[in-house]
């Protein structure tokens, strides 16, 4: 599983990245987690609001920071 956190590196982007790590730990899952800060790359996903969560090249969340529990549920559904 490939997980990308899209954003400029702002506080919300950092919080989303931390929540992703917590979600993976609590769910007992492993994934390659990548932070994408390049604006052109972010726009390539069609994302207009950051932070955004992309799993296996699908945008699952944009413009908000879901909790670790919500992220774990999203990851299990992929």
C-alpha positions, 0 to 999 in steps of 0.5 A: 500500500502506498500512502501520500500526504499532500500539502505544503508542510503546514501544521495541518499537513504535519498533523495528517502525516502523524495521524496516518502513522498512528492509524497504521500502528493501531491497525497493525498495517504497513505502508510506504508513506510519502509526503508530497509538497510540490505544488505541481504534483499536488495539482496533478491529483486534482486537489484544490484544498490541502492537506489531502490523503492519497492511497494507492493513487486515489484521493480519499480525503481533501481539505481536512484532517481525519482522526487516526481512527477515521484514517484506519477505517479508510485504509481497511476499506482500500 
